[in-house]
Amino acid sequence: MTMKKVVFILTITCMITACTTRTGNNPFFAEFKTPNGVPPFDQIRLEHYEPAFRKGMEEQNNLLRELIENTEEPTFDNVIVALDESSPTLNRVSGVFYNMTSAETTDELTALYMKLAPELSEHGDNIYLNQELFRKVKRVYDTKGSLGLTTEQERLLDKTYQGFVRSGAALDGASQARLREINKELSTLGIQFSNNLLNENNSFKLFVDNEADLSGLPEWFRESAAAEAKEAGEEGKWLFTLHNPSRLPLLQYADNRALREKVYKAYINKGNNNDENDNKEILASIAKLRLEKAKLLGYDSFSGFTLDRTMAKTPETVMDFLHNLWSYSLPKAKGEAAELQKMMDKEGKGEKLEGWDWWYYTEKLRKEKYDLDEEEIKPYFKLENVRDGAFEVAQKLYGITLTPLQDIPVYHPDVEVFEVKDADGSQLGIFYVDYFPRPGKKGGAWMSSYRSQKGDIRPLICNVANFTKPVGDMPSLLTLDEVETLFHEFGHGLHGLLTQCNYEGVSGTRVARDFVELPSQIMEHWATEPVVLKMYARHYQTGEPMPDELIEKLLRQKTFNQGFMTTELLAAAILDMDLHNLTEMADLDIVQFEKDRTAALGLIPQIAPRYSLPYFNHIVGGYAAGYYSYLWANVLDADAFEAFKEKDIFDKETAGLFRRNVLEKGDSEDPMVLYRNFRGSEPQLDAMLKNRGMK
C-alpha cells in the first residue's frame, strides 16, 4: 500500500508567527546541502519541525499573495504552475515529518503532530476557500480549450480546479465556516485513531514460561520469541506480540489451542477494549463528520464524494463489483472450512473450527494435499536475496540498476539506501528500504517519498515494512506472503522512481486510488515465476537454488486457501463501503453496525474481515471508501500480466509499453486511457478469477 501524505497544503490569508530558530540551524530552511539532496537525518532534530512548518506556511503565503496581486491575465503558468510550485519548504519538511510519524515515531513527535494538524488544516482551507484565488483558477479553467495545453497540463488544470471545488470554494460563507470546523476535527481524529493502534500493538505482550506450551513451533520462531523476551527484560521466557512476524507463525504452528485463541482474539479486538486506546467512538465521529462534509459539498454519502474522482466513479459500480466477487469467494471459503473441519474431526476431540484454528489446520492441510509447509521454503527466502531478486527483475524489465550507497544519513540503523540508475547511466532517484518492526513503527508495509519527481528533479523514495527480523546467526528468512509484500512495495517504489512528469501535482503515485495498486500488484506476479525463483531463491546456508520439485509444489498450491484470503479481504472492503454509503448516521454503533453487515453478507463465523472497523487504519487514512481498490487493481494487474505471459515475462517491448504508459505517466492522463494504451483493450475479469482459483 502507499502512504502518500497530502503535502500540497496552501494558504493565502492566515497570519503566521515568526520563526524563532535561526536559518543556519534548521536544515529544513533551505535545500538540503547533501549528496543527491537527501534528508540530513544526522542533523534533523525534533525542535526543527515546528519552525520549518511555520516558515513553510509563511513562504507559501507570500508566494500566493504575489500570485493574487499579479495584475496580468491569469494563465496556466502564472496561476496553475505557480500553485504547483508554491510550497518548497512545506514539501521538504512534510516529506520527512510524515514519514517519521509512521516509521519512527515518539510520544513527542505524535504530540507535535496533534498540535500542528489543526493549523495545517486551516492553512489548506485558507487557500481552497479563498475566493480571489479561486476566481483566477476558474478563469484559467474556463478558457482551457483555447490555451493549447498538453494532455498533462490539462490534467493538472482539471485536478487543481476540482481540488478547489471539492474543498468548498463554491459554497456560501456559513457552509465554508462549518467545513473548516469539520476539517480541523478530522485532522486530529485520524492521528488519535492511528496512534491508538500503535499503542495496542506495542502494549500486547504474551510471555510464555513453560516450554511445553511451545509445542509445534519451529526452532527459528522459538529463538525469535526468546530474543524478544530477553530484549523486554524477561530472559528465559518467550514473548509473542501482535506484529505479523510473531502473530502469524504462532497461529500457523502452535499446538496449544488456548494460546492461539488468546493471540487471535487480542488481534481482532484491537481498538475495541473500552480502554484508553479504544477507537469505536473516534471512528463513529470520523464517519459522521465525513458524511456531513459530503452533504455540504452536494453528495448523498461520503462514498459518493470520494469515488467521484476514481476509475470506478460511483458507489453503485463498486458495490456491484464487490458483490459479484463475493458470489465466487464465499462458496469457496465455505468449502475450505468444511475441509478443515473434517481434518479436525479426524483428531477425535469434538472441537469445532474457530477463527484461531484456521491458520493452524490450513498449514496441516497444505502439507497433506501438496506435501508442502512453509518451513520447507523459508530457508530459500533470505531477505537480502529476495530484495536483490526484485531488483534484478526490474533490471531485466526496464534496464535499471540499484547500487548500495554508503555514508548516507538514515534515521535508524536498519535503513539501507540505493542509487537507482537507468540503462543509459542517468540517475532515476534514491531508494530507501526499512524492513523490520520496532516499537516506533506502525504495522504493515508502505511506500512513500521524501522528495517527489518534477521535471529534472529526481525522487527520493522509500519502502517501509515489518518483516521477520534476523536472530543471532539466523538471517531474516521471509514467508511467502512477506516475499510477495516486498515485491509489492517495490512495485510502488518503481512507480515513484520511474515517473517522468513536468509537474509535481501529477507525478508518481498521485493517481486515482483504484489505479495506484496496479504497479505494485503486478510486481507480485514475478515473485513466484519459476525463472525468477531460480534467480533469487537460494538456501541461506548452502547457496543452492530452490529445487524444481519444491518450486512445483509451491506453484501447485498457489490457489490454495484463496477462498479465505479473498473473502476476508472482500468482507473488509464491503464493510468500508457500507459505512461510507450511509446517508444517515444517528446513534451509529460501530460494533453493532459491523455485526449487522457481516451477518447480512452471510460471512461465516470462522472468518473475520481482514480489518475490523476499530482497527481499520486504511479507511482512516487515504483509503476511505477505497479499500476495494486492491481488488479492483487485481483485475488490472492480472490482465496486465497476461500481456507479458503472451510473449515472455521479460519481453522488452511489453515492459517498455508498461513503463511508458503506466510507470512514467503518473496522473498525467486518465488511468483507463493509460491502461488501454498499454494493453490495447480494457481489462477483463477472467485472469483475476483464474489466479484466485475461482474459475
BAZA-72458 format. One record per residue (C-alpha): x, y, z. Coordinates in steps of 0.25 Angstrom, whole numbers, plus 5000, padded with zeros to 4 digits. Each point is the difference from the previous one (the first is absolute). Layout:
BEGIN
<<X,Y,Z>>
...
This chain:
BEGIN
<<5000,5000,5000>>
<<5004,5015,4998>>
<<5002,5010,5012>>
<<5000,5012,4991>>
<<4997,5012,5009>>
<<4993,5013,4995>>
<<5011,5010,5000>>
<<4993,5009,4990>>
<<4995,5009,5011>>
<<4997,5014,4997>>
<<4996,5013,5006>>
<<4999,5015,4997>>
<<4994,5008,5012>>
<<5005,4993,5012>>
<<5010,5007,5009>>
<<5012,4992,5004>>
<<5008,5003,5012>>
<<5015,5003,4998>>
<<5010,4988,5000>>
<<5009,5000,5012>>
<<5010,4991,4995>>
<<5011,5006,4992>>
<<5001,4996,4986>>
<<5014,4994,5001>>
<<4996,4991,5011>>
<<4988,4994,4993>>
<<5003,4990,4989>>
<<4986,5002,4994>>
<<5001,5015,4997>>
<<5008,4998,4987>>
<<5002,4989,4990>>
<<5008,4988,5007>>
<<5015,5002,4998>>
<<5002,4985,4999>>
<<5004,4991,4988>>
<<4988,4998,4992>>
<<4992,5009,5009>>
<<4996,4989,5010>>
<<4995,5004,5013>>
<<5011,5002,5010>>
<<4994,4991,5011>>
<<5013,5002,5008>>
<<4997,5014,5002>>
<<4985,5000,5001>>
<<4994,5002,5014>>
<<4986,5000,5006>>
<<5001,5015,5002>>
<<5002,5003,4985>>
<<4987,4995,4995>>
<<4990,5011,5006>>
<<5009,5012,4996>>
<<5001,4994,4986>>
<<4985,4998,4998>>
<<4998,5014,5005>>
<<5010,5005,4990>>
<<4995,4992,4989>>
<<4986,5005,5002>>
<<5005,5014,5001>>
<<5008,4998,4987>>
<<4988,4995,4993>>
<<4991,5011,5005>>
<<5010,5010,4993>>
<<5001,4992,4987>>
<<4985,4999,4999>>
<<4998,5015,5004>>
<<5008,5004,4988>>
<<4992,4990,4991>>
<<4987,5007,5004>>
<<5006,5014,4999>>
<<5005,4998,4986>>
<<4992,5009,4991>>
<<5004,4992,4988>>
<<4989,4991,4993>>
<<4999,4987,5007>>
<<5007,4989,4993>>
<<5004,4985,5002>>
<<5014,5004,5003>>
<<4998,5012,5010>>
<<4988,4993,5007>>
<<5000,4985,4999>>
<<5015,4998,4999>>
<<5002,5010,5011>>
<<4991,4993,5009>>
<<5007,4987,4997>>
<<5014,5006,5004>>
<<4995,5008,5012>>
<<5004,4991,5011>>
<<5015,4997,4999>>
<<5003,5000,5015>>
<<4987,4994,5004>>
<<5003,4988,4990>>
<<5014,4999,5006>>
<<4995,4999,5015>>
<<4988,4992,4997>>
<<5007,4989,4992>>
<<5009,4997,5012>>
<<4990,5003,5012>>
<<4988,4992,4994>>
<<5009,4988,4998>>
<<5006,5001,5014>>
<<4987,5000,5006>>
<<4997,4987,4993>>
<<5014,4993,5000>>
<<5007,5005,5013>>
<<4990,5008,5008>>
<<5001,5004,5015>>
<<4991,5006,5010>>
<<5006,5013,4998>>
<<4998,4999,4985>>
<<4986,4996,5001>>
<<4997,5011,5009>>
<<5006,5010,4990>>
<<4991,4993,4989>>
<<4988,5003,5008>>
<<5004,5014,5003>>
<<5003,5003,4985>>
<<4989,4993,4993>>
<<4988,5010,5003>>
<<5009,5011,4996>>
<<5004,4993,4987>>
<<4986,4997,4997>>
<<4996,5015,5002>>
<<5012,5003,4991>>
<<4995,4992,4989>>
<<4985,5005,5002>>
<<5005,5014,4999>>
<<5005,4997,4986>>
<<4989,4992,4994>>
<<4989,5009,5006>>
<<5007,5013,4995>>
<<4991,5006,4990>>
<<5010,5009,4993>>
<<5009,4988,4998>>
<<4988,4991,4995>>
<<4996,5011,4990>>
<<5014,4999,4994>>
<<5000,4985,4999>>
<<4986,5000,4995>>
<<5003,5010,4989>>
<<5011,4991,4995>>
<<4991,4988,5001>>
<<4989,5007,4992>>
<<5009,5004,4989>>
<<5008,4986,4999>>
<<4995,4997,4986>>
<<5008,5012,4994>>
<<5013,4998,5008>>
<<5006,4990,4991>>
<<5004,4991,5013>>
<<5006,4987,4999>>
<<4993,4988,5006>>
<<5008,5000,5013>>
<<4997,5015,5001>>
<<4985,4998,4998>>
<<5001,4989,5011>>
<<5007,5009,5010>>
<<4990,5012,4997>>
<<4988,4991,5002>>
<<5005,4994,5013>>
<<5003,5014,5005>>
<<4987,5005,4997>>
<<4993,4988,5005>>
<<5008,5001,5013>>
<<4994,5014,5003>>
<<4986,4995,4997>>
<<5001,4988,5008>>
<<5006,5008,5011>>
<<4988,5009,5001>>
<<5004,5012,4992>>
<<4986,5001,4994>>
<<4993,5000,5013>>
<<4993,5011,5007>>
<<5007,5006,5012>>
<<4993,4993,5011>>
<<5003,4986,4993>>
<<5014,5004,4999>>
<<5001,5003,5014>>
<<4994,4987,5004>>
<<5009,4993,4990>>
<<5013,5006,5007>>
<<4995,4995,5013>>
<<4998,4986,4995>>
<<5014,4999,4993>>
<<5006,5005,5013>>
<<4993,4989,5008>>
<<5003,4989,4990>>
<<5015,5004,5000>>
<<5002,4996,5014>>
<<4990,4988,5001>>
<<5008,4992,4990>>
<<5013,5002,5007>>
<<4993,4995,5013>>
<<4995,4988,4993>>
<<5013,4996,4994>>
<<5008,5003,5013>>
<<4990,4991,5008>>
<<5003,4989,4991>>
<<5015,5002,5001>>
<<4998,4999,5015>>
<<4992,4988,4999>>
<<5010,4993,4992>>
<<5011,5004,5010>>
<<4992,4997,5013>>
<<4997,4986,4997>>
<<5011,4991,5005>>
<<4997,4985,5002>>
<<5011,4994,5008>>
<<5001,4984,5001>>
<<5009,4994,5010>>
<<4996,4985,4998>>
<<5008,4994,4988>>
<<4989,4990,4999>>
<<4990,5011,4995>>
<<5010,5002,4988>>
<<4996,4986,4994>>
<<5000,5001,4985>>
<<5007,5013,4999>>
<<5012,4999,4990>>
<<5014,5002,5007>>
<<5003,5013,4993>>
<<4987,5006,5005>>
<<5003,4996,5014>>
<<5013,5006,4999>>
<<4994,5013,4995>>
<<4990,5000,5012>>
<<5011,4997,5010>>
<<5008,5012,4994>>
<<4988,5009,5001>>
<<4998,4996,5015>>
<<5014,5003,5003>>
<<4999,5013,4994>>
<<4988,5003,5008>>
<<5008,4996,5013>>
<<4994,4986,5002>>
<<5011,4991,4996>>
<<4997,4986,5000>>
<<4985,5002,4995>>
<<4994,5001,4987>>
<<4993,5013,4995>>
<<4989,5000,4990>>
<<4994,5013,4994>>
<<4989,5005,4990>>
<<5010,5003,4990>>
<<4999,4992,4988>>
<<5013,4993,5001>>
<<4996,4995,5014>>
<<4985,4998,4999>>
<<4999,4993,4987>>
<<5010,4989,5002>>
<<4994,4997,5014>>
<<4986,4999,4993>>
<<5007,4990,4990>>
<<5008,4991,5009>>
<<4996,5001,5014>>
<<4994,4987,5005>>
<<4995,5007,5012>>
<<4986,5004,4996>>
<<4997,5009,5012>>
<<5013,5008,4996>>
<<4995,5001,4986>>
<<4986,5005,5005>>
<<5007,5011,5009>>
<<5008,5006,4989>>
<<4989,4999,4990>>
<<4990,5007,5009>>
<<5010,5011,5004>>
<<5002,5003,4986>>
<<4986,5000,4995>>
<<4996,5009,5012>>
<<5010,5011,4998>>
<<4994,5013,5002>>
<<4988,4994,5007>>
<<5004,4997,5014>>
<<4993,5012,5007>>
<<5013,5006,5005>>
<<5008,5012,4997>>
<<5003,4994,4986>>
<<4986,4998,4996>>
<<4997,5004,4986>>
<<4985,4998,4998>>
<<4995,5014,5004>>
<<5012,5006,4992>>
<<4996,4993,4987>>
<<4985,5003,5002>>
<<5004,5015,5001>>
<<5008,4999,4988>>
<<4989,4993,4992>>
<<4990,5010,5005>>
<<5009,5012,4996>>
<<5003,4994,4987>>
<<4985,4999,4996>>
<<4997,5014,5005>>
<<5012,5005,4991>>
<<4995,4992,4988>>
<<4986,5006,5002>>
<<5005,5014,5001>>
<<5007,4997,4986>>
<<4988,4995,4994>>
<<5001,4985,5001>>
<<4990,4990,5007>>
<<5012,4992,5006>>
<<5015,5001,5003>>
<<5002,4988,4990>>
<<4993,5008,4989>>
<<5009,5012,5003>>
<<5013,4992,5000>>
<<4997,4991,4988>>
<<4997,5011,4991>>
<<5015,5001,4997>>
<<5003,4986,4998>>
<<5000,4989,4989>>
<<4987,4994,5006>>
<<4993,5014,5000>>
<<4988,4996,5009>>
<<4996,4991,5012>>
<<4991,4992,4992>>
<<5011,4996,4991>>
<<5009,4996,5011>>
<<4989,4992,5008>>
<<4996,4992,4987>>
<<5015,4997,4998>>
<<5001,4995,5015>>
<<4988,4992,5001>>
<<5003,4993,4986>>
<<5013,4996,5006>>
<<4993,4996,5013>>
<<4992,4990,4992>>
<<5012,4993,4996>>
<<5008,5001,5013>>
<<4991,4996,5011>>
<<4996,4987,4995>>
<<5015,4997,4998>>
<<5002,5004,5014>>
<<4989,4991,5006>>
<<5006,4988,4992>>
<<5014,5003,5007>>
<<4993,5001,5013>>
<<4994,4986,4998>>
<<5013,4994,4996>>
<<5007,5006,5013>>
<<4988,4995,5009>>
<<5002,4986,4994>>
<<5015,5000,5004>>
<<4996,5005,5014>>
<<4990,4988,5001>>
<<5010,4990,4997>>
<<5007,5004,5013>>
<<4988,4996,5008>>
<<5000,5011,5009>>
<<4986,5005,4997>>
<<5005,5014,4997>>
<<4993,5010,4990>>
<<5008,5008,4991>>
<<5002,5014,5005>>
<<5008,5012,4995>>
<<5012,4997,5008>>
<<5000,4986,4994>>
<<5000,5005,4985>>
<<5015,5002,4998>>
<<5004,4988,5008>>
<<4992,4990,4993>>
<<5002,5007,4986>>
<<5015,4997,5002>>
<<4997,4986,5004>>
<<4991,4998,4987>>
<<5011,5007,4991>>
<<5010,4989,5005>>
<<4990,4989,4998>>
<<4995,5005,4986>>
<<5013,5005,4994>>
<<5011,4994,5009>>
<<5004,5014,5003>>
<<5001,5009,5012>>
<<5006,5014,5002>>
<<5012,4995,5007>>
<<5005,4993,4987>>
<<5000,5013,4992>>
<<5004,5010,5011>>
<<5015,4996,4999>>
<<5000,5004,4986>>
<<4994,5014,5003>>
<<5012,5008,5006>>
<<4995,5014,5000>>
<<5013,5006,4993>>
<<4998,4989,4989>>
<<4985,5003,4998>>
<<5003,5015,5000>>
<<5011,4998,4989>>
<<4991,4991,4993>>
<<4990,5011,4999>>
<<5011,5010,4995>>
<<5004,4990,4990>>
<<4986,4999,4994>>
<<5000,5015,4999>>
<<5013,4999,4993>>
<<4996,4990,4990>>
<<4986,5007,4997>>
<<5005,5015,5000>>
<<5015,5000,4999>>
<<5001,5007,5014>>
<<5011,4997,5010>>
<<5000,5002,5015>>
<<5013,5002,5007>>
<<5002,5001,5015>>
<<5005,5013,5005>>
<<5008,5002,5013>>
<<5001,5012,5009>>
<<4986,5005,4997>>
<<4993,5005,5013>>
<<4989,4991,5004>>
<<4990,5001,5012>>
<<5002,4986,5005>>
<<5012,4989,4998>>
<<4990,4991,4993>>
<<4999,5009,4989>>
<<5007,4998,4987>>
<<5002,5009,4988>>
<<5002,4997,4985>>
<<5002,5009,4988>>
<<4991,4997,4988>>
<<5006,5002,4986>>
<<4993,4998,4986>>
<<5006,4991,4989>>
<<5008,5013,4995>>
<<5006,5002,5013>>
<<4992,5012,5004>>
<<4995,5001,5014>>
<<4985,4997,5002>>
<<5000,5002,5015>>
<<5004,4995,5014>>
<<4993,4989,5007>>
<<4999,4997,5015>>
<<4996,4987,5006>>
<<4996,4998,5014>>
<<4995,4985,5003>>
<<4999,4996,5014>>
<<4989,5003,5011>>
<<5003,5009,5013>>
<<4992,5007,5010>>
<<5000,5013,4993>>
<<4996,4995,4986>>
<<4985,4998,4996>>
<<4996,4986,4995>>
<<4999,4996,4986>>
<<5008,5004,4988>>
<<5000,5012,4991>>
<<5008,5009,4990>>
<<5001,5015,5002>>
<<5010,5011,4995>>
<<5009,5010,5006>>
<<5000,5008,4987>>
<<4991,4998,4988>>
<<5004,5001,4986>>
<<4998,5012,4991>>
<<5007,5003,4987>>
<<5015,4998,5003>>
<<4998,4998,5015>>
<<5001,4985,5003>>
<<4993,4994,5011>>
<<5004,4994,5014>>
<<4991,4988,5002>>
<<4999,4991,5012>>
<<4994,4986,5003>>
<<4997,4997,5014>>
<<4995,4986,5006>>
<<4999,4991,5012>>
<<5007,4987,4995>>
<<5006,4989,5009>>
<<5012,5005,5007>>
<<5014,4993,5000>>
<<5003,4993,5013>>
<<5014,4997,5004>>
<<5007,4993,4989>>
<<4987,4997,4993>>
<<4997,5011,4989>>
<<4986,5005,4997>>
<<4993,4989,4993>>
<<4987,5004,4993>>
<<4987,4993,4999>>
<<4994,4999,4986>>
<<4990,5011,5004>>
<<5011,5009,5004>>
<<5008,4997,4987>>
<<4988,5005,4992>>
<<4998,5012,5009>>
<<5015,5004,4997>>
<<4997,4999,4985>>
<<4987,5008,5002>>
<<5006,5011,5007>>
<<5012,5001,4990>>
<<4989,5001,4989>>
<<4995,5012,5007>>
<<5015,5005,5001>>
<<5002,4998,4985>>
<<4987,5008,4998>>
<<5007,5012,5008>>
<<5014,4998,4994>>
<<4996,4999,4985>>
<<4990,5011,4999>>
<<5004,5010,4990>>
<<4990,5012,5002>>
<<5002,5015,4999>>
<<4991,5004,5012>>
<<5000,4994,5014>>
<<4985,5000,5001>>
<<4999,4989,4990>>
<<5013,4993,5002>>
<<5003,4986,5005>>
<<4989,4993,5009>>
<<4991,5012,5000>>
<<4990,4992,4992>>
<<4986,4995,5002>>
<<4999,4992,5012>>
<<4995,4988,4993>>
<<5011,5001,4989>>
<<5012,5002,5010>>
<<5000,4985,5004>>
<<5003,4995,4985>>
<<5015,5002,5000>>
<<5001,4994,5014>>
<<4991,4988,4998>>
<<5006,4996,4986>>
<<5014,4999,5006>>
<<4995,4989,5009>>
<<4998,4991,4988>>
<<5015,5000,4997>>
<<5003,4995,5015>>
<<4995,4986,4997>>
<<5003,4998,4986>>
<<5010,4988,4999>>
<<5010,5007,4992>>
<<5000,5011,5010>>
<<5001,4991,5012>>
<<5012,4993,4994>>
<<5006,5014,5000>>
<<4999,5004,5015>>
<<4994,4988,5008>>
<<5013,4994,5005>>
<<5002,4992,5013>>
<<5006,5010,5010>>
<<5010,4989,5005>>
<<5004,4993,4987>>
<<4997,5010,4990>>
<<4993,4989,4992>>
<<4988,5005,4991>>
<<4986,4995,5004>>
<<4999,4987,4994>>
<<4990,4998,4988>>
<<4991,4990,5008>>
<<4998,5011,5011>>
<<4997,5010,4990>>
<<4990,4991,4994>>
<<4993,4998,5014>>
<<5000,5015,5003>>
<<4993,5003,4986>>
<<4990,4988,5002>>
<<4995,5007,5013>>
<<4999,5014,4995>>
<<4985,5000,5000>>
<<5000,4992,5013>>
<<4992,5008,5011>>
<<4996,5010,4990>>
<<4985,5000,5004>>
<<5004,5004,5014>>
<<5010,5011,4995>>
<<4990,5006,4990>>
<<4989,4999,5010>>
<<5007,5007,5012>>
<<5004,5011,4990>>
<<4987,5002,4994>>
<<4993,5000,5013>>
<<5009,5012,5004>>
<<4998,5007,4987>>
<<4984,4998,5001>>
<<5001,5005,5015>>
<<5007,5012,4995>>
<<4990,5003,4989>>
<<4988,4997,5009>>
<<5005,5010,5010>>
<<5003,5011,4990>>
<<4987,4997,4992>>
<<4991,5004,5012>>
<<4992,5013,4998>>
<<4996,5001,5015>>
<<5008,4996,5012>>
<<4992,5003,5012>>
<<5004,4992,5012>>
<<5011,4993,4992>>
<<5005,4988,5008>>
<<5013,4995,4993>>
<<5000,4986,5006>>
<<4985,4997,4997>>
<<5001,5006,4986>>
<<5011,4990,4997>>
<<4993,4989,5006>>
<<4987,5003,4992>>
<<5008,5002,4987>>
<<5008,4987,5001>>
<<4987,4992,5003>>
<<4993,5006,4988>>
<<5012,4996,4992>>
<<4999,4986,5005>>
<<5014,5000,5005>>
<<5004,4987,5007>>
<<5004,5002,5014>>
<<5013,4993,4998>>
<<5005,5012,4991>>
<<5001,5014,5005>>
<<5001,5012,4991>>
<<5015,5002,4997>>
<<4998,5013,5008>>
<<4989,5002,5010>>
<<4995,5014,5001>>
<<5007,5005,5013>>
<<5014,4996,4994>>
<<4997,5003,4985>>
<<5012,5010,4999>>
<<4998,5000,4984>>
<<4987,5007,5001>>
<<5004,5011,5010>>
<<5012,5003,4991>>
<<4999,5001,4985>>
<<4991,4988,4996>>
<<4987,5005,5006>>
<<4989,4994,4990>>
<<5012,4994,4993>>
<<5005,4987,5006>>
<<4993,4994,4988>>
<<5012,5005,4992>>
<<5009,4988,5003>>
<<4989,4991,4993>>
<<4997,5010,4989>>
<<5015,5001,4997>>
<<5001,4985,5001>>
<<4992,4999,4987>>
<<5009,5010,4994>>
<<5013,4993,5004>>
<<4996,4986,4997>>
<<4995,5005,4986>>
<<5013,5008,4998>>
<<5009,4988,5004>>
<<4993,4992,4989>>
<<5006,5009,4990>>
<<5014,4996,5005>>
<<4996,4985,5000>>
<<4995,5001,4986>>
<<5014,5003,4996>>
<<5011,4999,5011>>
<<5000,5004,5014>>
<<5012,5009,4997>>
<<4996,5004,4986>>
<<5006,5014,4998>>
<<4989,5005,4991>>
<<4989,4997,5010>>
<<5009,5006,5011>>
<<5002,5012,4992>>
<<4985,5002,4998>>
<<4997,4998,5014>>
<<5011,5010,5005>>
<<4997,5011,4990>>
<<4985,4999,5002>>
<<4998,4997,5014>>
<<5013,5001,5009>>
<<5005,5013,4993>>
<<4987,5007,4998>>
<<4995,5003,5015>>
<<4987,5006,4999>>
<<5002,5008,4987>>
<<4989,4993,4993>>
<<4987,4992,5003>>
<<5004,4987,5006>>
<<4991,4991,4991>>
<<5006,5007,4988>>
<<5014,4997,5005>>
<<4996,4986,5002>>
<<4994,4998,4986>>
<<5013,5007,4995>>
<<5008,4989,5006>>
<<4991,4988,4998>>
<<4992,5003,4988>>
<<4987,4998,5007>>
<<4992,5001,5013>>
<<5003,4990,5011>>
<<4993,4987,5001>>
<<4996,4993,5013>>
<<5003,4986,4995>>
<<5015,5000,5004>>
<<4998,5005,5014>>
<<4989,4989,5003>>
<<5010,4990,4994>>
<<5011,5004,5008>>
<<4992,4999,5013>>
<<4995,4986,4996>>
<<4986,5005,4998>>
<<4998,4996,4985>>
